[in-house]
Amino acid sequence: MICQMRILHILSIASFTWSLFGDLKAAEKPNVLLIVCDDLNDYVETLGGHPQVKTPNIKKLIHSGVSFTQAHCNIPICNPSRASFATGIYPHTSQQFGFEDWDKNEILKNSRTMMAHFAANGYHTLGTGKIMHNRDRQEWNEYGHPSDYGPFLFDGKYKIPHLGVPRPFRDDFGIIDGTFGPLEKVSHQKSPDTGKPYSWLTGGWKKQRELKYESENDRDPTGDELNAQWAVKRLKELASKKSEKPFFMGVGFVRPHTPLIVPQKYFDRFPLKSIELPVIKENDDEDTFKKTVTSTEDDRSGDRGTKMYDSLVAAYKGDRELALKKFIQAYLASVASVDDLIGNLLDTLEDSGLNKNTIIVFTSDHGWGMGEKDYLYKNSLWQESTRVPFVIRAPGVSKAGGSCDRPVSLIDLYPTLLDLCALPSNTMKNDKGRPLDGFSLKPLLTNPAEGKWAGPDEALTALYKWARYYDPAKQNYSLRSNNWRYVRYENGKEELYAVTKDPNEWDNLALDPSHEKTLKKYRSKLLARIPKSIPEKPKSNEQWKNDYFKKNPNADTNKDGDLSWPELNAHKKLMNAPKDAEYWKNHYFKKNPKADVNKDGKLSWPEFHAHKKKKPRQ
């Protein structure tokens, strides 16, 4: 009996020890929550981008972790930026400068994304929304909702810009970049074009669904709200199940990417008359050279950011102040809407206790210009486009309320997470991949002001441009150091700003001979970091356009032998538009010309029905 009791006692201790060991094993690796916004610049509390911004939840996160106040993207446009930080590889290393699918790039497809690497090393990975620009689902063990750029206004036949956006802006930039305004009730109004009631749609590029909106208390959730709800639900479940596997969760919010359409309550927080404009120097673009690599010297229309600015001002009859106030109001409202959702995630972590062992990262893929240098867009090498919020809260490691003003970039995110979670640093699938380009920021998390960091003194950013092929040596780049920003364009034009004295980057000192020594210094630094050439050349957007032209020669409507982007977009819109009965009748006629019984060159409906009735089934 005594022996039996001792055996039971030993088994009990063993069981307890194994249970404890299992809990310790799960606790060894911290969880990770990665929150990524789209097109979010420094319009965040504590970053000083706009005095009226309201982001109390992001501010709370900043006060609990370390904020990198001079963090920069590595290319200021969606797809290549996300491909870069998710794989930890610079655009000039991979040649992913554009919108080609990242997993068709020879280097990137043979290098693990951070999600895949965490999954390969014992983590349960789950994501929702827009983390990558495309191919999100394949990278996670579990995936929630796809990217949702809506809401879109729908007139019963086509998606159209918000009714509050005047011409020419709405016509020039359409349902994505050319639309902003409140999500509100529209079902009581009819479209003069279709005679049908307006409604709202939401969803990704390929598939949309109706979004009901009768009032704030009687509506469907937006895409961003669905992603937050999914993440909150899964966080609660993960906390209750206490799995032995740690988790890596990614939550991607689309706002404040255009269209800047969020519920009216967020617009109400920022009355139009109260909106303050950024301080903009008149004719500040005259000593800059971005438009020289995107259009001719005397044609501003080739540069999208310049064209968006000109079109927006023209839409408000030349009233620049009103135009920018309207756009900034919508942007501030969109940022506030995302801040509320981030608050839901943070509250869930705290209430569940997951915050004690969960690393939180908050950032954006790139910034956005608000009229500075007569520019309204991303994809520039100036501060407004390259700077991003970047906050890391690592329990037991990061200094609460820490602020680091050392220039870093999103390329450093991946190696930092590997360091914090003690995962292997080799992320290549095979020898066709590439090692990580960045450096762990862990020393700066423990000592934000004086930590010994192994990374470079300057943040490197490339510029996306529409091109027939990409050669790293023939691209546009900037270096941002503590005191200087140096910009070099592919045509050799240069800009140099003393950012400590000139934070708005107003005065291009590259044109001043007294700064020749500094100019040469940063020119040498940049050229030393960019390889002369990489043989692998993935297809560019221009090549994909030419491929489309070969398959669809009728898309060349002006018959000049060249397919322009407006022609391609118009043809794709036509092809994707809902087909009416007349279209399908004519389509039938092309395949069955004998159905035209009276030989008048047209197929009448009686002839159509008669022929279909007689036509034998195959």
N, C-alpha and C positions, 0 to 999 in steps of 0.2 A: 504493500500500500504506500509505504514511504517512498519506494523507488518510483512508483507510478506518479506520485505527487511531484517528485524532483524532476522527472521527465517532462511532466506538464508545465512545471515552473520554467525549465530550460527552454521548452518550446515557446512558452509565452514570452520569455525575454527575447528569444531569437526573432519571434514574430514582430515584437515591438521594435527591436533593433533594425530589422529589415524595413519596417514601415517608416521608421525615423530616417534610415538611410535613403529610402525612396524620396521622402520629403526634402532631405538635404540635397539630393541629386537634382531635384526639380528646381531647388532654390539656387543652385550653383550658377546657372545661367539666367541672366535677367531677361525679362520680356522686352519687346520693342514695339512702340507705337510711333509710326511715321505718318505725319500729317502734311500733305502737300497742297498748296493753293496754286491757282493758275493766274498769271499776269499780275501778281501782287507786288507792288513796289514798296517804298518805305512809308506808305500811308498806314502806319501802325503806331500805336501809342509807345512812347519812349524813343522811337527812331527819328522823330522830328520831320517827317515828310509832309504832314498837313496838320495845322493847329486844331482843326475841328474833328479829327478822326475819333471814333469811339470804338475801342477794342478792349474792354475791361478784362475779358477772359484771356486774350493773348498777353495782355500786360501782367496778369496774374502768373501765367506760365513763365514769362520773362523773369519775374521776381523770384521764381523758385529754381531757376536754372541759370545758364550762362547765355547771354545774347552776344552774338558776333555782329557788331554794328557796322563793320565794313566787309560783309560777306557779298560775294559776287557770283553770278552764274557764269558758266563757261561758254555759252552761246545763247543770245537773248531771243530765242524763239522755241516754241513748244517741243516739237519732236526731237531735234538733236540735243536739246538741253536735257530732256528726260532720259534719252538713250545714254547720254554721257554720265549723269550722276548715278543712274541705276546700275551701270556697268563699271563705273570708276575709271573710265577711259576718256581722255581728251578727244574732241572732234578732229584735231589734226593728227592724232594717232590712228583713229579708226576711219577717218574721212567721212564720217557721218555728219555732214554739214547741213543736210536738208531733210526732206520729208519722205525719203524712201523708207520702207519698212526696215526697222533696225535689225530684225532677225534674218534679213537677206544680206546683211553686210558681213563679209568674210571674217573680219576680226571680231565683231560683236557677237555673232552667232556661235563663235567658238570660245566665248568668255562668259562666265556666269553672271547673271544679274544678282544683285544683293539678295533678292527674295529666293532665287533658286539656290544660292550658296548657303543661305540660312537653312533652307529645307534639306539640303544635302548634309547638313551638320547637326541634325537632331531637332530642328525647330518645326513647329506647325505654323505654316505661313497662310495667312488669309488676308485678302484685300478687297477693296470696293472702290468704285469710282476711277478717277483718272490719276494713275501713278505714272505708267508709261503713256505715251501718246497713242500707241496702238499695241496690239498683241498682249493686252493685260492678262486676260484670263489664263493663258498657258503658263504664266510664271508663278501661279499660286497653287497651294494645295486646295484652297477653298476660295471661291470668288463670289462676291455679292452682285452689285449692279454695275453695268458698263457705264462709260462716260456719257453724260447727259448734258448737252449744251443748251437745252430749252430753259424757259418756255419760249415758243414761237407763236406769233399771232397767225391765225389761219382764216382765210376768207371764204372757205368752202371749196376752193380749188387749189390755191397755192399758199405756201408760207410767205408772209410779208413782214416788213419792218413794223415796229410799234407805231400806232396812229399818231402819237405825239411827236414823231421825228419828221422834220420838214425836208423838202427837197432843196438842193440836190444830194444831200448826205445819204438819205435813205436809198436813193437810186444808185448812187456811186458805190455803196458798200454793203447793201443788201441786208439779209436776215441775221448775219453774225456781227460784223464790225459796224454796220450801219444802223444799229437799233439799240435804244435804251429807253427806260421808262418803267412805271410801276406795273406790277401784276395786278390787274383789276377786273371788275366785271365788264364783259364786252358782249355777252350773249343777247342783250337787248338792242344791239345795233346791227344793221345789215350792211353788207358791202355793196357799194354802188356798182362795182364791177361784176359781181356774181349774183347779187340779189339774195344772198344767203347770210344767215347770222354769223357774226364773228365767233370764234372760239379759240381755245389755246391748245397747242400740241407741245409735247416734250419728248425727249429721247435723244438717241445718238444720230450719227449721220445716215445710217441705213434704215432705221425703223423708229417711227414716232407713235405715240399714243395720245389720246385726248387727256388733257389736264382740266378737270372741273374747277371753276372758280366762280362762285356766287357772292362770297364775302370772305373775310378773314377767318370766320368761324365755320364756313361751309365751302371747303376747297380740298383738292388733292395736294399731297406733298410735292414739292419740287424735287428735281433730281438730287440736289445737294442734301435736302432734308431726308430723302430716302437712304442715302449713303450714311448719314449720321445715325438714323434709326437702326439700320442694319448693324453698324459698328457697336452701338450701345447694347443692342440685344446680344450680340456675340460676346462682348466683354463681360456681361453679367453671367452668361452661360459658362464662359471660361473660368470665371472666379468661383462659381459654385461647384464645378466639376473637379477643380484642382488637378488637372492632368499632369502627369510626370513630364510631359514635353513643354518646354517654354514656347511662347508664341511670338511671331513677328507679324504685326498687323499694319497694313498700309491703308490710309483713308485719303482719297483724292477728291478735293472740292474744286469744281470748275470756276465758280465765281472767285475773283472779279473779272474773269474772262468775259468778253462780249458774247452774246447780247447782255447788256447790263439791265436785266429785268428781274426784279425781286419784289416781294409783297409791298404794298403801299405803306405799311407801317414803318418800313425802314426809310423810305423817302421822307416820311413825316418827322423823322429825327433830325433832318437836315433841311430846314426851310430854305428855299431857293434864294431869297433876298439876303440871307445871312452868310451864304457861301463866300469864303475868301479864296482868292486866286493865288497861285504860286507867284513869286516875284520873278518876272520875266523881263529880260533886257531886250529892248527894241533892236531889231535887226541882228540879233545874236548869232544867226546862222551864216552871216556874211564871211566870217573867218573860219568856217568849217568846210569839210570836203566830202561828207557822206554822199551827197547827191551826185558827185562827180563819178562815182562808181556804180550808180544805179540808173542814171539818166544822163543826158547831155547837159552841158554847162548852163544852157539857157532854157531847159525844159524841166520844170519841177515835177511834172506828172509821173515820172518814172519812179520816184521815191514814195513808197506807200505812206509813210508817216507824215511827209510834207503834204501829200495830196489829201490825206484825211483831215489834217489841220485846215487847209484851204477850203475844203468842201464843207466842213462843219461851220466855219465862220460865214461862208457864203449862204448856208442854209438859214442863218439868222441875220440875213441882210447886211452882213459886214459888221455886226455887233459882236466883236471878239469876246467882250466880257460876258455877255449873256450866253454865248455859245459854250464857252469853257465852264461857266457856272452850271449849265444844264448837264454837261458831261460829267463834271466832277461830283455833282450831287448824286448822280446815278452810281458812280464809282464808290463813293463813300457809303451809300446805301448797300451796295453789294458786299463791301468789306464788312459792314456791320452784321449782315445776314450770316456770313461765314463765322464771324466771331461768336455769335450765339450758338452755332452748332459745335464749335470747338469747346465752348463752355459745357455743353452736354457730355462730350467725351471726357473732359477733365473731371467733371462731377462724378461720372460713373466710375472712373479709376479710383477716386478718393473714397466714395461710398463703399466700394467693393473691397478696398484694401490693396488693390492691384498696384496702386501708385508706389507702394513701398519697394517693389522690385520690378518696375517698368521704366525703361528709358523712353523718354518722349523727345521726338524731334519735330520741329515745326519749321517749314520753309516754303518757298515758292520756286517755280521753274525759272523765272526772270521777272523783270520789272515792267514799267510802262511810263512813257513820257506824257506829260499833261500840258503840252503847249510850249514848253521850253524849246528854244531854237526853232520856233514855228513847226513843232513836230508833235504829233499825237499818235503814238503807236509804241510797240516794242521794237526789237531788232535794230537798235543803234548801239554804238560803243561808248555812249555817254552814261553818266551816273544814274540817270532816271531809268534806263533800261537794264543796266547790269546789276545794280544793287538789289539784294533780296533780304527779307527777314530770315534769320537763321538762329534758332534757339535749340539748345540741347540741355535736357534735364536728366542727369544720370545719378540715381540714388547712391549715396556714399562716395561719389566721385566729384560731381560738379559743385562749384561754389554757388550757393543760393544768392541770387541777385547780382551775380558776376557779369561784368561787361568787358568784352575784349574788342579793342579797336584795330587790331592787327588785320591787314587784308588777308582774307582766306577765300576759298571758293567751294562750290558744291562738289568739286572733284574730291574733296577731303571727307565727304560724308561717309562713303562706303568704308574706307580704311579705319575711320573713327569707330564705327559700329563693330567692326571685326575686333578691334583692340578692346573695346569695352566689354564685349561678350566672349573674349578669348577664343575666337574661331581662327582656323587656318587662314593665312594670308594669300595662299595660292588660289586664285579664282579662275584660272584658265582651264577650259575643258580639255585642251590639247595644245600642241605647239603652234597651232594656227591662231590661238588667242593671244591676248596681251596681258601683262601684269597691271596691277592698279597704278595709276599715275599720281594719285594724291598721297597725303600724309595724315596720320592720325592726329586729331586735335586734342587728344586726352591730356597732354601737358598743359594746354590752355584752359581746360575745364577745371583742373585743380588749382591753377594759378593764372587767371585770365590776364593779369597785368604783366607778369614777368616770367611766365612759363617758358622753358626751353623747347622751342618747336623746331622740328627738322625740315619743315617746309620752306618754300621760296619766300622772298620778301615781297613779291608782287603777285596779285591775282591776275590770271591770264583769261581773256575772253576773246572768242572769235565771233565773226559776223556771218550770218546766213545770207547768201545771195543767190538769185536765180542764175544758174550756170549750166553750160553743156557738160562740163565735167569739173571735178574738184581736184585741185593740186594744192596741198597745204602751203606751199611757198607763194601761191598766188591768191591768197585770201586777205581778209581785213582783220586786224587784231588790236586789242588794247592791253596795256599793263597798268594796273592800279597799285601803287605803293602807298606808304603812309603819307607822303607829301606830294606825290605827282601822279597824274594820269597821262600816259603816252598812247597815242592812237596812230596806227600806220595802216594806210589803205593800199590795196593791191597796185594802184597806179603810182605809188611812191609818195603821195600827199601825206602830210603829217600834222598832228595836233598835239600840243603839250600844255597841260594845265597845272598850275601850282595850287593844288586843292586845299592846302592848309590856309592859304590867303584868299583863295578863289573857289570856295566850295560849290558854287553854282556853275563852275567851268565856263565862265564868260569870256575870258581872254586867252586866245590861242597864242602861247609864247613861242611856238615853233616858228612863227614869222618874225620873231625878235632876235637879231644876231647876237645880242648879249647873253642869250641862253643856249648858244650853240653847243657848249660843253655838256650841259645836261641833256640836250637833245641827242647827241651822239651816244651818251651813256645808255640811255634807255633804248635807243635804236639797236645798239649792240646786244643789250640784254634780251630784247625780243627776238632778234634774228638767231641768237644762240639757242633759243628754246624751240624754234620751228624748223623741222627737217626740210631739206631742199625738195624732196619728192618722195612719194610712196607709190609703188607701181599699181597697187590695187585701186581701181577707180569704179566704185559702185555707180549705178545709173543715177543721173541727176533728174530733176523735175523736167528739164527741157527734153531729155531723151524719152521720158515717159510720154510727154506731150506729142513728140514726133511719132512714137509708136501708135498713139491713139489716132493720129492723122492718117497713118497708113491703113488702119482698119475702118476709118470713117471719113473718107475724102470729102463727102458732102458737107462736113462741118465747116469747111472753108467757104463761108457765105459770100465773101467779096471776090472770090476766085483769083486771088493774087498769088496762089501757089504756096502760101505759108499759113499755118494755123496759129492765130493769135490766142492769147489766154482768154480774152472775152469771148471769142468764137468757140473755144473748147468748152468753157463754162456754160455758154448758152445752149450748145448742142447737148451737153450732158443733162442740163435742166430739162430740155425738150424730151430727151429720151426717157428721163425718169418721171416725167409728168404723168398724172393719171390719164389714160387714153379714153376718149369718148366713143360713143357708138359709131359715129361717122368715120373715125379713124380705123376702127376694126373692119368696117365695111369696105373701105378703100384698100386696106391691107389684104382682105380676102380677094378683092378684084385683081390685085397684082398676081396672085397665085392662080386665079381662075378666070382668065379673060373671056372664056367662052360663056360665062354667066351673063354677059351683056348681050341679051337676045336681040334687041333692036339695033345693035351696032352703032349706038350714038356716042360711044366713047365714055359713057358713064354707067355706073351700076346703080339702078334704082333699088329701093327696098323690096318691092315685089319680085324683081329679078333675083335679088340676093336670096330671099326666102325660097323661091321656086327652085333655084339651083341647089341650095343646101338640102332641100327635101329630096331631090332626084339623085344627088351625088352619092354613089355607092360607098359604103363604109369599107375602110381598108382592113 
